[in-house]
Amino acid sequence: MRKEIFYYSDGLKISAYLYHPNDWKAGDPPRPAVICITGYSGRKDLATIDVPERLAQEGYFTLAPDYRGFGHAEGLKGRHRPLEQAQDTYDGITFLETVEGVDPDRIGIYGTSYGGAHAIWVAAFDERVKVAISAVGVGNGDKWLRSVFSAYEWVKLKEKVRVAARERVLTGKRTMVPRTYLCPDDLDKPKPKLIEEVHGIAEVNEYDLESAEALFRYRPEWVAGRISPRPVLFIYGEDDVMVPAEDGPLAVYAACVEPKKLVRIPHGRHNDIYKVVNPECFERCVKETIAWFGKYL
């Protein structure tokens, strides 16, 4: 049902999992497909395992890529650039168009966490995306980073970014910081178990400060209104402390135009959408996902 494939984006070799529907065979009518985009970790083995598997069981082709520089994909480590990750996604959609059995006129996108931001951005600029789902997604990189820092630490971060940017343009030197400095974990919830831990693939634990600078300028809520009349589903956790609803999903939902739907997870935290953390919550979210794609894709 699943195989690792590779495609190219900006000349870089991108690793992805391609999931085939269990009941599809050569010569059958073409099926819809969904590209499943992961979050800030950048790897297909984290948030995009259970959802694409479940969608394949429901009859969809699904593609779950690593971002460049993460997992098995080529690219500079510690470089988190939303627009580059969007390009990886555009090219992943192009790859899906080449897969035998995929209907190129019925391609959707599902993104979780920072992938939820990319789902909105990519759908806004790529009309090949017919249906979009953003789960616990970031809506505005600047607002999101501000929300996870105290007022004092936020001022310090902006100054660090300013200093690092000047150093970079004068010398080419990168300034690295721990990943958790820019993306704190939800300490009250277990971190989703990574398949990489079994395979011995190291996590990227340092990002350059230009990653923060890039996030300041990445604001999917500004372009969400461009998606209509294509439908968008938003899923958010009521008690999400990693991506607060007011500055993330709710803001983007308000900026979006019909048809749209908002699903609230009562008392839900950010990681509750993952099966390994909260199976009951995951089941609700994946049922909403299946229903949305079933209705519109």
Backbone hydrogen bonds in HBPLUS format (Angstrom, degrees):
<---DONOR---> <-ACCEPTOR-->    atom                        ^
c    i                          cat <-CA-CA->   ^        H-A-AA   ^      H-
h    n   atom  resd res      DA  || num        DHA   H-A  angle D-A-AA Bond
n    s   type  num  typ     dist DA aas  dist angle  dist       angle   num
A0020-HIS N   A0001-MET O   2.74 MM  19  5.09 157.1  1.79 148.5 156.3     1
A0003-LYS N   A0018-LEU O   3.01 MM  15  5.46 149.8  2.10 141.4 150.8     2
A0018-LEU N   A0003-LYS O   2.86 MM  15  5.46 170.5  1.87 162.8 164.2     3
A0005-ILE N   A0016-ALA O   2.76 MM  11  5.40 165.3  1.78 158.4 163.6     4
A0016-ALA N   A0005-ILE O   2.99 MM  11  5.40 153.9  2.06 152.4 150.5     5
A0007-TYR N   A0014-ILE O   3.03 MM   7  5.29 151.7  2.11 141.8 150.4     6
A0014-ILE N   A0007-TYR O   2.65 MM   7  5.29 172.2  1.65 176.1 175.7     7
A0009-SER N   A0012-LEU O   2.91 MM   3  5.21 152.6  1.99 142.2 150.5     8
A0012-LEU N   A0009-SER O   2.92 MM   3  5.21 166.1  1.94 117.4 120.2     9
A0074-GLU N   A0013-LYS O   2.86 MM  61  5.33 169.7  1.87 156.9 160.2    10
A0066-ASP N   A0015-SER O   2.85 MM  51  5.72 165.4  1.87 168.9 165.4    11
A0017-TYR N   A0064-ALA O   2.91 MM  47  5.13 160.2  1.95 134.2 137.0    12
A0064-ALA N   A0017-TYR O   2.88 MM  47  5.13 160.1  1.92 148.4 155.1    13
A0019-TYR N   A0062-THR O   2.79 MM  43  5.06 171.6  1.79 155.3 158.2    14
A0062-THR N   A0019-TYR O   3.09 MM  43  5.06 159.9  2.13 136.8 142.4    15
A0024-TRP N   A0021-PRO O   3.29 MM   3  5.45 169.3  2.31 109.0 112.1    16
A0028-ASP N   A0025-LYS O   2.98 MM   3  5.79 157.3  2.03 149.0 151.5    17
A0031-ARG N   A0101-GLY O   2.66 MM  70  5.99 163.2  1.68 162.3 161.2    18
A0103-ASP N   A0031-ARG O   2.71 MM  72  5.29 159.8  1.75 153.3 148.9    19
A0061-PHE N   A0032-PRO O   3.17 MM  29  6.51 166.1  2.19 151.1 152.2    20
A0033-ALA N   A0106-ARG O   2.97 MM  73  6.46 157.3  2.02 156.9 163.9    21
A0108-GLY N   A0033-ALA O   2.81 MM  75  6.28 158.1  1.86 150.9 157.9    22
A0034-VAL N   A0061-PHE O   2.86 MM  27  6.39 147.0  1.97 150.7 161.0    23
A0063-LEU N   A0034-VAL O   2.98 MM  29  6.46 150.5  2.07 150.4 156.8    24
A0035-ILE N   A0108-GLY O   3.01 MM  73  6.44 158.5  2.06 147.1 147.0    25
A0110-TYR N   A0035-ILE O   2.95 MM  75  6.27 161.4  1.99 155.6 157.5    26
A0036-CYS N   A0063-LEU O   2.76 MM  27  6.00 165.2  1.78 159.0 163.9    27
A0037-ILE N   A0110-TYR O   2.73 MM  73  6.16 161.3  1.77 159.3 165.4    28
A0112-THR N   A0037-ILE O   3.21 MM  75  6.59 154.3  2.28 163.0 166.9    29
A0042-GLY N   A0039-GLY O   3.03 MM   3  5.80 155.6  2.09 121.5 127.8    30
A0067-TYR N   A0042-GLY O   2.93 MM  25  5.15 170.3  1.94 146.9 147.0    31
A0046-LEU N   A0043-ARG O   3.45 MM   3  6.03 160.7  2.49 118.3 118.1    32
A0053-GLU N   A0049-ILE O   3.25 MM   4  6.29 155.8  2.31 146.1 153.3    33
A0054-ARG N   A0050-ASP O   2.95 MM   4  6.05 156.8  2.01 145.2 151.7    34
A0055-LEU N   A0051-VAL O   2.90 MM   4  6.14 159.4  1.94 156.2 162.2    35
A0056-ALA N   A0052-PRO O   2.94 MM   4  6.06 151.9  2.02 142.5 149.7    36
A0057-GLN N   A0053-GLU O   3.08 MM   4  6.40 148.0  2.19 142.1 150.6    37
A0058-GLU N   A0054-ARG O   3.11 MM   4  6.43 131.0  2.36 136.4 149.6    38
A0058-GLU N   A0055-LEU O   3.01 MM   3  4.92 129.9  2.27  92.1 106.3    39
A0060-TYR N   A0055-LEU O   3.03 MM   5  5.51 166.2  2.05 142.0 139.9    40
A0059-GLY N   A0056-ALA O   3.04 MM   3  5.12 161.7  2.07 104.2 109.3    41
A0070-PHE N   A0067-TYR O   3.02 MM   3  5.52 149.0  2.12 144.3 142.3    42
A0069-GLY N   A0074-GLU O   2.93 MM   5  5.39 139.3  2.10 112.7 117.8    43
A0073-ALA N   A0070-PHE O   3.00 MM   3  5.68 151.6  2.09 147.7 146.1    44
A0208-ASP N   A0078-GLY O   2.87 MM 130  5.88 152.6  1.94 165.8 156.5    45
A0084-GLU N   A0081-ARG O   3.04 MM   3  5.33 123.3  2.37 106.6 121.1    46
A0085-GLN N   A0081-ARG O   2.96 MM   4  6.25 156.0  2.02 157.7 165.6    47
A0086-ALA N   A0082-PRO O   2.82 MM   4  6.09 144.1  1.94 145.7 156.4    48
A0087-GLN N   A0083-LEU O   3.04 MM   4  6.27 147.6  2.15 134.7 142.9    49
A0088-ASP N   A0084-GLU O   2.95 MM   4  6.33 151.7  2.03 144.9 152.5    50
A0089-THR N   A0085-GLN O   3.08 MM   4  6.33 142.8  2.22 136.3 145.9    51
A0089-THR N   A0086-ALA O   3.02 MM   3  4.95 119.8  2.39  91.9 107.4    52
A0090-TYR N   A0086-ALA O   2.85 MM   4  6.27 157.8  1.90 154.4 160.0    53
A0091-ASP N   A0087-GLN O   2.98 MM   4  6.19 167.5  2.00 154.2 157.1    54
A0092-GLY N   A0088-ASP O   2.92 MM   4  6.09 135.4  2.12 132.2 145.0    55
A0092-GLY N   A0089-THR O   3.05 MM   3  4.82 119.3  2.43  90.4 106.3    56
A0093-ILE N   A0089-THR O   2.94 MM   4  6.28 149.9  2.03 152.3 159.4    57
A0094-THR N   A0090-TYR O   3.05 MM   4  6.46 153.0  2.13 144.6 152.3    58
A0095-PHE N   A0091-ASP O   2.90 MM   4  6.21 150.7  1.98 140.9 148.9    59
A0096-LEU N   A0092-GLY O   2.97 MM   4  6.30 156.5  2.02 146.0 151.7    60
A0097-GLU N   A0093-ILE O   3.08 MM   4  6.44 145.5  2.20 145.2 154.2    61
A0097-GLU N   A0094-THR O   3.11 MM   3  5.13 121.8  2.46  94.2 108.8    62
A0098-THR N   A0095-PHE O   2.86 MM   3  5.34 149.1  1.96 112.8 122.5    63
A0099-VAL N   A0096-LEU O   3.07 MM   3  5.25 159.3  2.12 109.1 115.6    64
A0102-VAL N   A0099-VAL O   3.11 MM   3  5.71 166.5  2.13 140.1 140.4    65
A0106-ARG N   A0103-ASP O   2.97 MM   3  5.49 161.5  2.01 124.6 125.8    66
A0130-LYS N   A0107-ILE O   2.81 MM  23  5.85 167.5  1.83 170.9 172.1    67
A0109-ILE N   A0131-VAL O   2.94 MM  22  6.40 147.1  2.05 150.3 160.8    68
A0133-ILE N   A0109-ILE O   2.89 MM  24  6.24 136.0  2.08 146.6 160.2    69
A0111-GLY N   A0133-ILE O   2.98 MM  22  6.32 156.0  2.04 153.6 161.0    70
A0135-ALA N   A0111-GLY O   2.86 MM  24  6.14 174.4  1.86 165.0 166.9    71
A0115-GLY N   A0112-THR O   2.87 MM   3  4.66 137.0  2.06 134.6 124.4    72
A0113-SER N   A0135-ALA O   2.87 MM  22  6.26 153.4  1.94 163.0 172.0    73
A0116-GLY N   A0113-SER O   2.85 MM   3  4.99 135.9  2.04  98.8 112.2    74
A0117-ALA N   A0114-TYR O   3.11 MM   3  5.10 129.2  2.38  93.8 106.5    75
A0118-HIS N   A0114-TYR O   3.17 MM   4  6.58 155.8  2.23 142.6 148.4    76
A0119-ALA N   A0115-GLY O   2.83 MM   4  6.07 145.2  1.96 142.2 151.8    77
A0121-TRP N   A0117-ALA O   3.01 MM   4  6.32 169.4  2.02 154.3 157.3    78
A0122-VAL N   A0118-HIS O   2.76 MM   4  5.72 172.0  1.76 154.5 157.3    79
A0123-ALA N   A0119-ALA O   3.13 MM   4  6.01 157.9  2.18 133.5 140.3    80
A0124-ALA N   A0120-ILE O   2.97 MM   4  6.08 149.3  2.07 146.1 154.5    81
A0125-PHE N   A0121-TRP O   3.25 MM   4  6.55 143.5  2.39 145.4 153.8    82
A0125-PHE N   A0122-VAL O   3.19 MM   3  5.37 127.8  2.48  99.2 111.7    83
A0126-ASP N   A0122-VAL O   2.83 MM   4  5.72 127.7  2.11 151.7 165.3    84
A0129-VAL N   A0126-ASP O   3.10 MM   3  6.03 167.0  2.12 123.7 127.0    85
A0132-ALA N   A0231-PRO O   3.08 MM  99  6.45 163.2  2.11 158.1 163.0    86
A0233-LEU N   A0132-ALA O   2.95 MM 101  6.41 154.6  2.02 146.0 153.0    87
A0134-SER N   A0233-LEU O   2.88 MM  99  6.30 162.7  1.91 167.4 171.9    88
A0235-ILE N   A0134-SER O   3.03 MM 101  6.40 155.8  2.09 148.6 150.7    89
A0136-VAL N   A0235-ILE O   2.66 MM  99  5.80 169.5  1.67 154.6 158.4    90
A0221-GLU N   A0139-GLY O   2.94 MM  82  5.22 157.1  2.00 158.8 151.8    91
A0144-TRP N   A0140-ASN O   2.79 MM   4  5.92 160.6  1.83 159.4 166.1    92
A0141-GLY N   A0218-TYR O   2.70 MM  77  5.26 165.6  1.72 169.8 171.5    93
A0145-LEU N   A0141-GLY O   3.01 MM   4  6.12 172.0  2.02 148.7 150.5    94
A0146-ARG N   A0142-ASP O   3.04 MM   4  6.19 159.9  2.08 147.1 153.4    95
A0147-SER N   A0143-LYS O   2.93 MM   4  6.10 142.8  2.07 142.9 152.7    96
A0147-SER N   A0144-TRP O   3.01 MM   3  5.09 122.0  2.36  96.4 111.3    97
A0148-VAL N   A0145-LEU O   3.25 MM   3  5.50 140.8  2.41 102.8 112.5    98
A0149-PHE N   A0146-ARG O   3.38 MM   3  5.48 166.1  2.41 105.8 109.4    99
A0154-TRP N   A0150-SER O   2.78 MM   4  5.92 148.2  1.88 154.8 164.2   100
A0155-VAL N   A0151-ALA O   3.26 MM   4  6.50 155.4  2.33 142.2 146.7   101
A0156-LYS N   A0152-TYR O   3.15 MM   4  6.49 157.7  2.20 145.8 152.2   102
A0157-LEU N   A0153-GLU O   2.83 MM   4  6.03 154.2  1.89 146.3 153.3   103
A0158-LYS N   A0154-TRP O   3.06 MM   4  6.32 166.3  2.08 151.8 154.1   104
A0159-GLU N   A0155-VAL O   3.14 MM   4  6.37 152.6  2.22 144.7 152.0   105
A0160-LYS N   A0156-LYS O   2.90 MM   4  6.16 158.0  1.95 151.0 157.4   106
A0161-VAL N   A0157-LEU O   2.87 MM   4  6.14 158.6  1.91 156.6 162.4   107
A0162-ARG N   A0158-LYS O   3.00 MM   4  6.18 153.7  2.07 140.1 147.2   108
A0163-VAL N   A0159-GLU O   2.94 MM   4  6.19 166.0  1.96 155.3 158.0   109
A0164-ALA N   A0160-LYS O   2.88 MM   4  6.02 164.7  1.91 149.6 154.5   110
A0165-ALA N   A0161-VAL O   2.87 MM   4  5.97 152.4  1.95 145.9 153.2   111
A0166-ARG N   A0162-ARG O   3.17 MM   4  6.43 157.6  2.22 147.9 152.7   112
A0167-GLU N   A0163-VAL O   3.03 MM   4  6.29 160.3  2.07 151.0 156.8   113
A0168-ARG N   A0164-ALA O   2.86 MM   4  6.00 155.6  1.91 146.3 153.5   114
A0169-VAL N   A0165-ALA O   3.01 MM   4  6.24 163.1  2.04 150.5 153.7   115
A0170-LEU N   A0166-ARG O   3.15 MM   4  6.21 141.4  2.31 140.1 149.7   116
A0171-THR N   A0167-GLU O   2.88 MM   4  5.86 152.3  1.96 150.4 157.5   117
A0172-GLY N   A0168-ARG O   2.69 MM   4  4.45 142.3  1.82 123.1 133.3   118
A0209-LEU N   A0175-THR O   2.82 MM  34  5.78 148.0  1.92 165.3 176.1   119
A0177-VAL N   A0207-TYR O   2.84 MM  30  5.60 157.4  1.89 159.3 165.4   120
A0207-TYR N   A0177-VAL O   2.93 MM  30  5.60 153.4  2.00 164.4 169.0   121
A0181-TYR N   A0178-PRO O   2.98 MM   3  5.34 151.7  2.06 109.1 118.1   122
A0179-ARG N   A0205-ASN O   2.79 MM  26  5.07 155.7  1.85 129.7 127.7   123
A0182-LEU N   A0179-ARG O   3.07 MM   3  5.67 134.1  2.29 113.2 122.9   124
A0183-CYS N   A0179-ARG O   2.92 MM   4  6.08 143.7  2.06 146.3 157.4   125
A0189-LYS N   A0186-ASP O   3.10 MM   3  5.64 165.0  2.13 117.8 122.5   126
A0197-GLU N   A0194-LEU O   3.08 MM   3  5.42 142.1  2.23 103.8 113.2   127
A0198-VAL N   A0195-ILE O   2.96 MM   3  5.34 132.7  2.19 106.6 118.9   128
A0199-HIS N   A0195-ILE O   3.10 MM   4  6.49 153.5  2.18 146.0 154.1   129
A0200-GLY N   A0196-GLU O   2.63 MM   4  5.61 116.8  2.02 145.3 159.7   130
A0201-ILE N   A0196-GLU O   2.95 MM   5  4.81 149.5  2.04 131.4 136.3   131
A0211-SER N   A0208-ASP O   2.94 MM   3  5.61 154.8  2.01 113.6 121.4   132
A0212-ALA N   A0209-LEU O   3.08 MM   3  5.28 125.1  2.40  99.0 111.2   133
A0213-GLU N   A0209-LEU O   3.21 MM   4  6.61 158.3  2.26 143.8 149.6   134
A0214-ALA N   A0210-GLU O   2.87 MM   4  6.09 151.4  1.95 145.3 152.1   135
A0215-LEU N   A0211-SER O   3.04 MM   4  6.31 147.4  2.15 140.2 149.0   136
A0215-LEU N   A0212-ALA O   3.05 MM   3  4.99 116.0  2.48  92.6 108.6   137
A0216-PHE N   A0212-ALA O   3.01 MM   4  6.35 147.2  2.12 151.8 160.1   138
A0217-ARG N   A0214-ALA O   3.19 MM   3  5.55 139.7  2.36 103.0 113.1   139
A0218-TYR N   A0215-LEU O   3.09 MM   3  5.04 168.6  2.11 109.2 112.8   140
A0222-TRP N   A0219-ARG O   2.96 MM   3  5.75 155.4  2.02 124.3 130.7   141
A0223-VAL N   A0220-PRO O   2.95 MM   3  5.46 149.0  2.05 114.0 122.6   142
A0224-ALA N   A0220-PRO O   3.09 MM   4  6.14 118.6  2.49 149.2 165.6   143
A0226-ARG N   A0223-VAL O   2.99 MM   3  5.66 163.8  2.02 121.9 127.2   144
A0227-ILE N   A0224-ALA O   3.21 MM   3  5.90 169.7  2.22 121.4 124.3   145
A0230-ARG N   A0227-ILE O   3.08 MM   3  5.70 156.2  2.13 128.6 125.9   146
A0232-VAL N   A0259-PRO O   3.16 MM  27  6.64 149.3  2.26 140.0 147.7   147
A0261-LYS N   A0232-VAL O   3.07 MM  29  6.62 139.2  2.24 152.2 159.1   148
A0234-PHE N   A0261-LYS O   2.86 MM  27  6.15 159.7  1.90 156.4 163.3   149
A0263-VAL N   A0234-PHE O   2.75 MM  29  6.06 159.1  1.79 156.2 163.7   150
A0236-TYR N   A0263-VAL O   2.99 MM  27  6.42 157.7  2.04 169.2 175.9   151
A0265-ILE N   A0236-TYR O   2.82 MM  29  6.04 148.5  1.92 162.1 169.0   152
A0240-ASP N   A0237-GLY O   3.27 MM   3  5.04 157.1  2.33 113.0 108.4   153
A0238-GLU N   A0265-ILE O   3.06 MM  27  5.76 171.9  2.06 149.9 149.6   154
A0239-ASP N   A0268-GLY O   2.76 MM  29  5.27 140.9  1.92 138.6 149.9   155
A0248-GLY N   A0245-ALA O   3.19 MM   3  4.97 154.6  2.25  98.0 105.6   156
A0250-LEU N   A0245-ALA O   2.98 MM   5  5.57 149.9  2.07 144.3 152.2   157
A0252-VAL N   A0248-GLY O   3.11 MM   4  6.36 162.1  2.15 159.6 165.2   158
A0253-TYR N   A0249-PRO O   2.82 MM   4  5.92 160.6  1.85 152.1 158.3   159
A0254-ALA N   A0250-LEU O   3.01 MM   4  6.16 157.8  2.06 143.0 148.5   160
A0255-ALA N   A0251-ALA O   3.15 MM   4  6.38 142.7  2.29 136.6 146.3   161
A0255-ALA N   A0252-VAL O   3.07 MM   3  4.99 120.2  2.45  92.8 108.1   162
A0256-CYS N   A0252-VAL O   2.96 MM   4  6.14 126.9  2.25 143.4 157.7   163
A0256-CYS N   A0253-TYR O   3.12 MM   3  5.08 138.6  2.30  96.3 108.2   164
A0268-GLY N   A0265-ILE O   2.90 MM   3  4.94 159.7  1.95 130.8 127.7   165
A0272-ASP N   A0269-ARG O   3.16 MM   3  5.38 155.7  2.23 107.7 115.2   166
A0274-TYR N   A0271-ASN O   3.12 MM   3  5.72 167.1  2.14 117.9 122.0   167
A0277-VAL N   A0274-TYR O   3.05 MM   3  5.46 142.5  2.20 109.1 119.6   168
A0278-ASN N   A0274-TYR O   2.97 MM   4  6.18 174.1  1.97 170.7 170.6   169
A0282-PHE N   A0278-ASN O   2.88 MM   4  6.11 168.2  1.90 163.3 167.4   170
A0283-GLU N   A0279-PRO O   2.95 MM   4  6.05 155.8  2.01 143.0 149.0   171
A0284-ARG N   A0280-GLU O   3.21 MM   4  6.55 152.0  2.29 142.8 149.4   172
A0285-CYS N   A0281-CYS O   2.99 MM   4  6.31 165.6  2.01 156.8 160.6   173
A0286-VAL N   A0282-PHE O   2.81 MM   4  6.02 164.5  1.84 160.9 164.6   174
A0287-LYS N   A0283-GLU O   3.06 MM   4  6.09 149.1  2.16 140.1 147.9   175
A0288-GLU N   A0284-ARG O   3.08 MM   4  6.37 154.0  2.15 147.5 154.1   176
A0289-THR N   A0285-CYS O   2.95 MM   4  6.22 150.5  2.04 143.0 152.0   177
A0290-ILE N   A0286-VAL O   2.87 MM   4  6.08 162.9  1.90 148.0 151.6   178
A0291-ALA N   A0287-LYS O   2.97 MM   4  6.09 160.1  2.01 144.0 149.9   179
A0292-TRP N   A0288-GLU O   2.97 MM   4  6.11 153.2  2.04 144.2 151.1   180
A0293-PHE N   A0289-THR O   3.04 MM   4  6.28 172.4  2.05 157.8 159.1   181
A0294-GLY N   A0290-ILE O   2.81 MM   4  5.82 152.0  1.89 143.8 153.2   182
A0295-LYS N   A0291-ALA O   2.96 MM   4  6.06 141.7  2.11 139.4 148.0   183
A0296-TYR N   A0292-TRP O   3.08 MM   4  6.25 159.2  2.12 150.0 155.0   184
A0297-LEU N   A0293-PHE O   2.73 MM   4  4.95 153.2  1.80 137.4 143.8   185
